[in-house]
Amino acid sequence: MRLRIMGCDEVKGAQAILETLKLGGVDTIFANPGTSEMALVRALDEAPGVRAVLGLFEGVVTGAADGYARMAGRPAATLLHLGPGLANGCANLHNARRARSAIVNVVGEHARDHIALDAPLTTDVEAVARPFSIWVHKIAEPNRAGQDAADALVAARTLCGPATLIVPADVAWSEGARPATPRAAPARTRPESAAIEEAAAAIRRHGPRAMLLLGGGALDEKSVAAAACLAAATGVRIASETFNARAARGAGRLFIPRIPYFGEAAEAFLGDLDALLLIESRAPVNFFGYPGRRGQPLAPQTAVSIVATPEQDGSAALVSLAGLLAAATVVALPATTLPERPSGAIHAASFAAALARRMPEGAVFCEEAITASLGLPQALAAAAPHDQLDLMGGAIGGALPLATGAALGSPDRKVICASGDGSALYTIQALWTQARENLDVTTIICANRSYAILAYEHLQIEGRPPGPRALPVLSLDHPALGFAALARGFGVEAQTVDTAEALDAALAEASTRRGPFLIEAVFAPMALPGAPNLGRST
């Protein structure tokens, strides 16, 4: 019901929130609501410009919002049910925060007079939200609903991450609110001229013993082209962080190696540097601590300097550096050759070859293949140009939801998703949303039927492979999972392959069709150096 007061429309709090988000450019809300959010669900009927997309699990909802924000370049919203619903989505909010993805989480809360009764679902929602949000606020009164929603959207845009707006049920269903117009996000600031000049001097002085470490927006197509000019003119090394929110990769673009995941390899990769220049990146640290090893892979003699912070425009920094140091604005890159058609068993190398050969031009590649990804970076350097989205925070189960959101954020682009089997099981419900929305996503499940990475980590920490009683904790066989059957149960067509030739053929077929499709690629038993059999038990 609308009331005309002083020339303005007064509406329910729920309606003011959705209309405010719409005014701020939010047109997609990923939802898994409950009773306390029914007023917000009702308000969807009066907000025709906002599309609601149902996820069957909150981790799908939050991960899809992350993928949408990365590809659409504008915020998505989520609708979650109280503290437990928010908690279910927190792992992928952690990933989204690390990716600096602008998301507005709208989280329901009990009616204000009901909270004191300590009903079964009562929690401290603000405490749940805080570690996974860059901004948290609870609406106190219905007349604040519109402005608080505007503030949440501004926070998500300017602070670059998930902003959580907590909405008591009675605030949502009560009259007395008005929509507000969020102010526009400020333009990103340019790096300081002094930082650019100091970086140029370091590159002149050190040449190939200097490295530009790129992250964030400094990996878009324009930035990568500028980096290619710098590398050709000066010999400076170019690398990226281990995982990146969005990176332009493939043929015709400079191959930018990533800092290796494993600490020993990262130390070797970085060991001879005199200068590390950070552009929207941070000084590298190992993902975990290991007995007797330092936590930072950089050599002690390496000087680290910030050229552009993650809050600044790293692309502008690269273009400015290229203007100072490179005569050419375009360089000819070495020709790349696609791998030969793979044959035999499916393993990291044959998987990489098949995927590189069949990557559609302009695709979005969401990657969480874990140990199956070991051959991907070099092979995909020759693949058709594409954007790659990584699991930014290391909380597994991100790839399938990320691909779901990416397909909604860029509906004209093919999305390819590669996930380890263990990771996929965290958020397998994303397949249902892909089927319901008829999203153009091809999912490849790398089925080695184990948590292979953990067997290797056991070796690193304990100095020996897991024994017969420990190994079952890291395996996914007995019974073997049937991902093709699971996919069909969620409404997605699927195929199982166990040879590299069949994988190559399945990917070729997938590239010619639209809509969701899953390929279960059964890997041969994997063997990482010094580790036990990491594949299927016999």
C-alpha positions as CSV (number, residue, x, y, z in Angstrom):
1,M,0.0,0.0,0.0
2,R,1.3,3.5,-0.9
3,L,0.5,6.6,1.0
4,R,1.1,10.1,-0.4
5,I,3.0,12.2,2.2
6,M,4.5,15.6,1.4
7,G,4.7,14.7,-2.3
8,C,6.7,11.5,-1.7
9,D,5.5,7.9,-1.8
10,E,5.6,6.1,1.5
11,V,6.0,2.4,1.3
12,K,6.8,-0.7,3.3
13,G,10.4,-1.1,4.4
14,A,10.9,-4.1,2.1
15,Q,9.7,-2.2,-0.9
16,A,11.9,0.8,-0.1
17,I,14.9,-1.5,0.1
18,L,14.3,-3.2,-3.3
19,E,13.4,0.1,-5.0
20,T,16.6,1.7,-3.6
21,L,18.7,-1.1,-4.9
22,K,17.1,-0.9,-8.3
23,L,17.7,2.9,-8.4
24,G,21.4,2.1,-7.6
25,G,21.7,-0.3,-10.6
26,V,21.1,-3.6,-8.9
27,D,19.0,-5.7,-11.1
28,T,19.7,-9.2,-9.9
29,I,19.2,-10.7,-6.4
30,F,20.3,-14.2,-5.6
31,A,18.0,-15.6,-3.0
32,N,17.4,-18.4,-0.5
33,P,14.7,-16.8,1.8
34,G,12.8,-18.0,4.8
35,T,9.9,-16.8,6.9
36,S,11.5,-13.6,8.2
37,E,12.1,-12.5,4.5
38,M,8.5,-13.0,3.2
39,A,7.8,-9.2,3.1
40,L,10.9,-8.9,0.9
41,V,9.7,-11.8,-1.3
42,R,6.3,-10.1,-1.5
43,A,8.1,-6.8,-2.6
44,L,9.6,-8.6,-5.6
45,D,6.1,-8.5,-7.2
46,E,6.3,-4.7,-7.0
47,A,9.9,-4.4,-8.3
48,P,9.7,-5.6,-11.9
49,G,13.2,-4.4,-12.7
50,V,14.8,-6.7,-10.2
51,R,15.3,-10.3,-11.2
52,A,15.3,-12.9,-8.4
53,V,17.4,-16.1,-8.9
54,L,16.8,-19.0,-6.5
55,G,19.7,-21.0,-5.1
56,L,19.0,-24.2,-3.2
57,F,21.9,-23.5,-0.8
58,E,23.2,-20.2,0.6
59,G,26.7,-21.0,-0.6
60,V,25.4,-21.1,-4.1
61,V,23.7,-17.8,-3.6
62,T,26.7,-16.0,-2.3
63,G,29.1,-17.6,-4.8
64,A,26.8,-16.7,-7.7
65,A,26.7,-13.1,-6.5
66,D,30.5,-13.1,-6.5
67,G,30.6,-14.3,-10.1
68,Y,27.9,-11.9,-11.3
69,A,29.7,-8.9,-9.8
70,R,33.1,-9.9,-11.3
71,M,31.6,-10.2,-14.8
72,A,28.8,-7.6,-14.9
73,G,31.0,-4.9,-13.3
74,R,28.2,-3.9,-11.0
75,P,26.9,-5.1,-7.6
76,A,24.6,-8.1,-7.1
77,A,22.4,-8.6,-4.1
78,T,21.7,-11.7,-2.0
79,L,18.6,-12.5,0.2
80,L,19.4,-14.7,3.1
81,H,17.5,-16.1,6.1
82,L,18.7,-15.0,9.5
83,G,22.0,-16.0,11.1
84,P,22.1,-19.6,10.0
85,G,21.3,-18.8,6.4
86,L,24.0,-16.2,6.4
87,A,26.4,-18.7,8.0
88,N,25.7,-21.2,5.3
89,G,26.8,-18.6,2.7
90,C,29.9,-17.3,4.5
91,A,32.6,-19.4,2.8
92,N,31.8,-17.9,-0.6
93,L,31.4,-14.5,1.0
94,H,35.0,-15.0,2.2
95,N,36.0,-15.6,-1.4
96,A,34.0,-12.6,-2.6
97,R,35.7,-10.4,0.0
98,R,39.1,-11.5,-1.2
99,A,38.0,-10.8,-4.8
100,R,36.8,-7.3,-3.8
101,S,33.4,-8.1,-5.3
102,A,30.6,-5.6,-4.6
103,I,27.7,-7.4,-3.1
104,V,24.8,-6.2,-1.0
105,N,23.7,-9.0,1.4
106,V,20.1,-8.5,2.6
107,V,19.8,-10.7,5.6
108,G,16.5,-11.1,7.5
109,E,16.2,-10.9,11.2
110,H,13.4,-11.7,13.7
111,A,10.9,-8.9,14.3
112,R,12.3,-6.5,16.9
113,D,9.9,-7.5,19.7
114,H,10.6,-11.2,19.0
115,I,14.3,-11.2,19.4
116,A,14.2,-11.0,23.2
117,L,12.1,-14.3,23.3
118,D,15.2,-16.2,22.1
119,A,13.3,-18.2,19.4
120,P,15.2,-21.3,18.1
121,L,16.6,-19.4,15.1
122,T,17.8,-16.4,17.1
123,T,21.5,-15.7,16.6
124,D,23.8,-12.7,16.7
125,V,23.5,-11.9,13.0
126,E,25.9,-9.0,13.1
127,A,28.6,-11.2,14.7
128,V,28.2,-13.8,12.0
129,A,28.4,-11.2,9.3
130,R,31.3,-9.1,10.5
131,P,34.3,-11.4,9.5
132,F,32.9,-11.8,6.0
133,S,31.7,-8.3,5.3
134,I,33.4,-4.9,4.7
135,W,30.3,-3.1,6.2
136,V,27.5,-4.3,8.5
137,H,24.4,-2.5,9.6
138,K,21.0,-3.4,11.1
139,I,18.0,-1.2,10.1
140,A,16.6,0.3,13.3
141,E,13.3,1.8,12.1
142,P,11.2,1.5,8.9
143,N,11.8,5.1,8.0
144,R,15.5,4.3,7.7
145,A,15.1,1.3,5.3
146,G,15.6,3.2,2.0
147,Q,18.6,5.3,3.2
148,D,20.3,2.3,4.9
149,A,19.9,0.3,1.7
150,A,21.5,3.2,-0.2
151,D,24.3,3.3,2.3
152,A,24.9,-0.5,1.9
153,L,25.2,-0.1,-1.8
154,V,27.6,2.8,-1.6
155,A,29.7,0.8,0.9
156,A,29.8,-2.3,-1.4
157,R,30.9,-0.1,-4.3
158,T,33.4,2.2,-2.6
159,L,34.9,-0.3,-0.1
160,C,34.8,-3.1,-2.7
161,G,33.3,-6.1,-1.0
162,P,30.2,-7.6,0.6
163,A,28.1,-5.2,2.6
164,T,25.6,-6.8,4.9
165,L,22.3,-5.1,5.6
166,I,20.2,-6.8,8.4
167,V,16.5,-6.3,8.1
168,P,14.2,-7.1,11.0
169,A,11.0,-8.7,9.8
170,D,8.7,-5.9,11.2
171,V,10.9,-3.2,9.5
172,A,10.3,-5.0,6.2
173,W,6.5,-5.4,6.6
174,S,5.8,-2.0,8.1
175,E,4.8,1.2,6.3
176,G,6.7,4.5,6.8
177,A,9.7,4.0,4.4
178,R,10.8,5.8,1.3
179,P,13.2,4.7,-1.4
180,A,16.5,6.6,-1.6
181,T,18.8,7.2,-4.5
182,P,22.4,5.9,-3.8
183,R,25.1,8.3,-4.8
184,A,27.4,7.3,-7.6
185,A,30.6,5.4,-6.9
186,P,33.6,7.6,-7.1
187,A,36.2,7.0,-9.9
188,R,39.2,5.0,-8.9
189,T,42.2,7.2,-8.0
190,R,45.3,7.2,-10.1
191,P,48.6,6.1,-8.4
192,E,50.9,8.8,-7.2
193,S,53.3,10.1,-9.9
194,A,56.2,9.6,-7.5
195,A,55.4,5.9,-7.2
196,I,55.3,5.6,-11.0
197,E,58.6,7.3,-11.4
198,E,60.3,5.2,-8.6
199,A,59.0,2.1,-10.3
200,A,60.4,3.2,-13.7
201,A,63.8,3.8,-12.1
202,A,63.8,0.4,-10.4
203,I,63.0,-1.3,-13.8
204,R,65.8,0.6,-15.5
205,R,68.2,-0.3,-12.8
206,H,67.3,-4.0,-12.3
207,G,65.8,-5.1,-15.7
208,P,65.0,-8.8,-15.5
209,R,65.8,-8.9,-11.8
210,A,62.7,-6.7,-11.2
211,M,59.2,-8.1,-11.3
212,L,55.9,-6.4,-11.7
213,L,53.4,-8.4,-9.7
214,L,49.8,-7.8,-11.0
215,G,46.5,-8.3,-9.3
216,G,42.9,-7.0,-9.3
217,G,42.0,-4.8,-12.2
218,A,45.6,-4.8,-13.5
219,L,45.0,-8.0,-15.3
220,D,42.3,-6.8,-17.8
221,E,43.1,-6.8,-21.5
222,K,44.3,-3.2,-21.6
223,S,46.7,-3.8,-18.7
224,V,48.1,-7.0,-20.1
225,A,48.8,-5.3,-23.4
226,A,50.7,-2.5,-21.5
227,A,52.6,-5.2,-19.5
228,A,53.6,-6.8,-22.8
229,C,55.2,-3.6,-24.0
230,L,57.1,-3.1,-20.8
231,A,58.4,-6.7,-20.8
232,A,59.6,-6.3,-24.5
233,A,61.2,-2.9,-23.9
234,T,62.9,-3.5,-20.6
235,G,63.1,-7.2,-19.8
236,V,61.2,-6.7,-16.6
237,R,59.5,-9.8,-15.5
238,I,55.7,-9.9,-15.3
239,A,53.8,-12.2,-13.0
240,S,50.4,-12.3,-11.3
241,E,49.2,-13.3,-7.9
242,T,48.5,-17.1,-7.5
243,F,44.7,-16.5,-7.7
244,N,43.0,-13.6,-9.4
245,A,39.5,-12.2,-9.5
246,R,39.5,-11.8,-13.3
247,A,42.4,-12.1,-15.8
248,A,42.6,-11.8,-19.5
249,R,44.4,-14.8,-20.8
250,G,44.9,-16.9,-24.0
251,A,46.5,-16.5,-27.5
252,G,47.4,-13.0,-28.6
253,R,47.9,-11.9,-25.0
254,L,51.1,-11.9,-22.9
255,F,51.5,-15.1,-21.0
256,I,51.7,-14.0,-17.4
257,P,52.8,-16.8,-15.0
258,R,51.3,-17.0,-11.6
259,I,53.3,-17.3,-8.4
260,P,53.3,-21.0,-7.7
261,Y,50.9,-22.3,-5.0
262,F,53.4,-24.4,-3.2
263,G,55.9,-22.5,-1.0
264,E,59.1,-24.3,-2.2
265,A,58.2,-23.6,-5.9
266,A,57.3,-20.0,-5.1
267,E,60.7,-19.5,-3.4
268,A,62.4,-20.7,-6.5
269,F,60.2,-18.6,-8.8
270,L,61.0,-15.4,-6.8
271,G,64.4,-16.2,-5.4
272,D,66.6,-14.1,-7.7
273,L,64.6,-10.8,-7.6
274,D,66.2,-7.5,-6.5
275,A,62.9,-5.6,-6.8
276,L,59.2,-6.6,-6.6
277,L,56.8,-3.9,-7.7
278,L,53.2,-4.3,-6.6
279,I,50.3,-3.2,-8.8
280,E,46.9,-3.9,-7.2
281,S,48.6,-6.9,-5.5
282,R,50.1,-7.7,-2.1
283,A,53.5,-9.1,-1.2
284,P,53.3,-12.8,-1.6
285,V,52.7,-15.1,1.4
286,N,52.4,-18.9,1.5
287,F,48.9,-20.2,1.9
288,F,49.9,-22.2,5.0
289,G,52.8,-22.5,7.4
290,Y,55.0,-25.5,7.3
291,P,57.5,-26.9,9.8
292,G,60.9,-25.3,9.3
293,R,59.9,-23.0,6.4
294,R,59.4,-19.3,6.3
295,G,55.9,-18.0,5.6
296,Q,56.9,-15.5,2.9
297,P,58.5,-16.9,-0.3
298,L,60.4,-13.7,-1.2
299,A,64.2,-13.7,-0.7
300,P,65.3,-11.4,2.1
301,Q,67.3,-9.2,-0.3
302,T,64.2,-8.4,-2.5
303,A,63.1,-4.8,-2.1
304,V,59.3,-4.5,-2.2
305,S,57.5,-1.3,-3.3
306,I,53.9,-0.4,-3.9
307,V,53.2,1.2,-7.3
308,A,49.4,1.0,-7.1
309,T,47.3,-0.2,-4.1
310,P,44.2,-2.4,-4.7
311,E,42.1,0.7,-4.2
312,Q,43.9,2.6,-7.0
313,D,43.8,2.2,-10.8
314,G,46.5,-0.3,-11.6
315,S,45.8,-0.3,-15.3
316,A,46.6,3.4,-15.3
317,A,49.9,2.7,-13.5
318,L,50.9,0.1,-16.2
319,V,49.9,2.5,-19.1
320,S,52.0,5.3,-17.5
321,L,55.0,3.0,-17.0
322,A,54.7,1.9,-20.6
323,G,54.7,5.5,-21.7
324,L,57.8,6.2,-19.7
325,L,59.8,3.1,-20.7
326,A,58.4,1.5,-23.9
327,A,58.7,3.1,-27.3
328,A,56.0,0.9,-28.9
329,T,52.4,0.8,-27.8
330,V,51.8,-2.6,-29.4
331,V,54.3,-5.5,-29.5
332,A,54.3,-8.7,-31.5
333,L,54.0,-11.7,-29.2
334,P,55.5,-15.1,-30.0
335,A,53.2,-17.4,-31.8
336,T,51.5,-20.0,-29.7
337,T,50.6,-23.5,-30.8
338,L,47.7,-25.5,-29.5
339,P,48.6,-28.9,-28.0
340,E,48.1,-32.0,-30.1
341,R,44.9,-34.0,-29.6
342,P,45.5,-35.9,-26.4
343,S,45.2,-39.7,-26.1
344,G,45.2,-42.3,-23.4
345,A,44.3,-41.7,-19.8
346,I,43.0,-38.5,-18.4
347,H,45.6,-36.7,-16.2
348,A,46.6,-33.2,-15.6
349,A,48.5,-32.9,-18.9
350,S,45.9,-34.5,-21.2
351,F,43.1,-32.5,-19.4
352,A,45.0,-29.3,-20.0
353,A,45.6,-30.1,-23.7
354,A,41.9,-31.0,-24.3
355,L,40.7,-27.9,-22.6
356,A,43.1,-25.6,-24.4
357,R,42.1,-27.0,-27.8
358,R,38.4,-26.6,-27.1
359,M,38.2,-23.3,-25.2
360,P,35.6,-21.1,-27.0
361,E,36.8,-17.7,-28.0
362,G,35.6,-15.1,-25.5
363,A,34.7,-17.7,-22.9
364,V,34.7,-17.1,-19.2
365,F,36.7,-19.8,-17.4
366,C,36.0,-20.5,-13.7
367,E,38.8,-22.6,-12.3
368,E,38.9,-24.7,-9.2
369,A,40.5,-27.9,-10.6
370,I,43.0,-28.1,-7.7
371,T,45.6,-30.8,-8.5
372,A,44.1,-31.3,-12.0
373,S,45.1,-27.7,-12.8
374,L,48.8,-28.3,-12.7
375,G,49.2,-28.2,-16.5
376,L,46.6,-25.5,-17.2
377,P,48.5,-22.2,-17.2
378,Q,51.0,-23.1,-20.0
379,A,48.5,-25.0,-22.1
380,L,45.8,-22.2,-21.9
381,A,48.4,-19.7,-23.1
382,A,47.7,-21.0,-26.6
383,A,43.9,-21.3,-26.1
384,A,41.4,-18.8,-27.6
385,P,41.3,-15.5,-25.8
386,H,39.3,-15.8,-22.6
387,D,38.8,-14.4,-19.1
388,Q,39.8,-16.6,-16.1
389,L,38.1,-16.3,-12.7
390,D,39.9,-18.0,-9.7
391,L,38.9,-19.1,-6.3
392,M,40.2,-16.0,-4.5
393,G,39.9,-16.9,-0.8
394,G,40.8,-20.5,-0.9
395,A,37.4,-21.6,0.6
396,I,36.6,-24.6,-1.7
397,G,33.2,-25.0,-3.4
398,G,33.4,-21.7,-5.3
399,A,33.6,-22.7,-8.9
400,L,30.1,-24.0,-9.7
401,P,28.4,-21.0,-8.0
402,L,30.9,-18.6,-9.5
403,A,30.1,-20.0,-13.0
404,T,26.4,-19.6,-12.3
405,G,26.7,-16.0,-11.5
406,A,29.2,-15.3,-14.3
407,A,26.7,-16.7,-16.8
408,L,24.0,-14.3,-15.6
409,G,26.4,-11.4,-15.5
410,S,27.7,-12.0,-19.1
411,P,24.8,-13.9,-20.8
412,D,26.3,-13.6,-24.2
413,R,29.5,-15.5,-23.3
414,K,30.1,-19.2,-22.9
415,V,31.1,-20.2,-19.4
416,I,33.5,-23.1,-18.8
417,C,33.8,-24.4,-15.2
418,A,36.5,-26.8,-14.1
419,S,36.1,-28.2,-10.5
420,G,37.7,-31.0,-8.5
421,D,35.2,-33.6,-7.4
422,G,35.7,-32.8,-3.7
423,S,35.2,-29.1,-4.3
424,A,32.1,-29.6,-6.4
425,L,30.3,-31.5,-3.7
426,Y,30.2,-28.4,-1.5
427,T,27.9,-26.6,-3.8
428,I,26.6,-29.2,-6.3
429,Q,23.1,-27.6,-6.0
430,A,24.3,-24.8,-8.4
431,L,23.6,-27.2,-11.2
432,W,19.8,-26.9,-10.5
433,T,20.0,-23.1,-10.8
434,Q,21.9,-23.5,-14.0
435,A,19.1,-25.7,-15.4
436,R,16.3,-23.6,-14.1
437,E,17.8,-20.4,-15.7
438,N,19.0,-22.3,-18.8
439,L,22.5,-20.9,-18.3
440,D,25.2,-21.5,-20.9
441,V,27.7,-23.3,-18.6
442,T,29.8,-26.3,-19.4
443,T,31.0,-27.9,-16.1
444,I,33.9,-30.3,-16.1
445,I,34.3,-32.4,-12.9
446,C,37.9,-33.6,-12.5
447,A,37.0,-36.9,-10.8
448,N,40.1,-38.3,-9.2
449,R,37.9,-39.5,-6.3
450,S,40.1,-38.1,-3.6
451,Y,41.1,-34.9,-1.8
452,A,44.4,-35.3,-3.6
453,I,45.8,-31.9,-2.5
454,L,45.4,-32.9,1.1
455,A,47.4,-36.1,0.7
456,Y,50.2,-34.0,-0.6
457,E,49.9,-31.5,2.2
458,H,50.0,-34.3,4.7
459,L,53.4,-35.2,3.2
460,Q,54.6,-31.6,3.5
461,I,53.6,-31.3,7.2
462,E,54.1,-34.8,8.6
463,G,57.0,-35.8,6.4
464,R,55.3,-39.0,5.2
465,P,52.3,-40.1,3.2
466,P,49.0,-40.8,5.1
467,G,48.8,-44.3,6.3
468,P,46.0,-46.9,5.9
469,R,43.8,-45.4,8.6
470,A,44.4,-41.8,7.6
471,L,44.1,-42.2,3.9
472,P,40.3,-43.0,3.9
473,V,39.7,-39.5,5.4
474,L,41.2,-38.1,2.1
475,S,39.5,-40.4,-0.4
476,L,36.1,-40.1,-2.2
477,D,35.7,-43.7,-3.3
478,H,33.8,-46.7,-1.7
479,P,31.3,-45.8,-3.0
480,A,32.4,-43.9,-6.1
481,L,30.5,-40.8,-6.8
482,G,28.4,-40.6,-10.0
483,F,28.5,-36.9,-11.1
484,A,26.7,-37.5,-14.4
485,A,23.8,-39.1,-12.5
486,L,23.8,-36.3,-10.0
487,A,23.7,-33.7,-12.7
488,R,20.8,-35.4,-14.5
489,G,19.0,-35.4,-11.1
490,F,19.4,-31.6,-11.0
491,G,18.1,-31.3,-14.6
492,V,21.5,-30.9,-16.4
493,E,22.5,-33.1,-19.3
494,A,25.7,-35.0,-18.6
495,Q,28.3,-37.4,-19.9
496,T,31.0,-39.5,-18.3
497,V,34.4,-39.9,-20.0
498,D,37.5,-41.8,-19.0
499,T,39.9,-41.3,-21.9
500,A,41.5,-38.1,-23.2
501,E,40.1,-38.7,-26.6
502,A,36.5,-38.9,-25.2
503,L,37.1,-35.8,-23.2
504,D,38.3,-33.9,-26.2
505,A,35.3,-35.0,-28.2
506,A,32.9,-34.1,-25.3
507,L,34.4,-30.6,-25.0
508,A,34.1,-30.2,-28.8
509,E,30.4,-31.0,-28.6
510,A,29.9,-28.7,-25.6
511,S,31.4,-25.8,-27.5
512,T,28.7,-26.0,-30.2
513,R,25.7,-26.1,-27.9
514,R,24.0,-23.7,-25.6
515,G,22.7,-24.4,-22.1
516,P,24.0,-26.3,-19.1
517,F,26.1,-29.4,-19.7
518,L,28.3,-31.5,-17.4
519,I,31.3,-33.7,-18.3
520,E,32.5,-36.1,-15.6
521,A,36.1,-36.7,-16.5
522,V,37.4,-39.7,-14.6
523,F,41.1,-39.2,-14.0
524,A,43.7,-41.9,-13.8
525,P,45.2,-42.3,-10.3
526,M,47.3,-39.2,-9.6
527,A,50.8,-39.2,-8.3
528,L,52.4,-36.0,-6.9
529,P,56.1,-36.2,-6.0
530,G,56.6,-38.3,-2.9
531,A,52.9,-38.8,-2.3
532,P,50.9,-42.0,-2.2
533,N,48.4,-43.0,-4.9
534,L,46.1,-40.0,-4.9
535,G,43.5,-41.5,-7.3
536,R,41.0,-44.3,-7.1
537,S,41.5,-47.2,-4.8
538,T,41.4,-50.6,-6.3
